[in-house]
Amino acid sequence: MNVGSEVVQFGMMFGVFLIVFVAWLFVIYLPGRTMEGNGWEGDAEERAERKARNAETKDSSETKSATLEKETTTTV
């Protein structure tokens, strides 16, 4: 029985998997996360502005729907 060659083959396959995983991590996964803008310090202000704008649009849509409800209930 030649057990040593099987261990070497397994080690080589594991090494190849590790290299492919690290390449995927640095080439695909991490650049995609940084493009989303989740981790940079300067983005905190932008996120706060976006939240404020979203809250404003949500408030305005709620007031529009409330106005529509009043109009429909008063006309009936």
Buried (B, 14 or more C-beta within 10 A) or exposed (E): EEEEEEEEEEEEEEEEEEEEEEEEEEEEEEEEEEEEEEEEEEEEEEEEEEEEEEEEEEEEEEEEEEEEEEEEEEEE
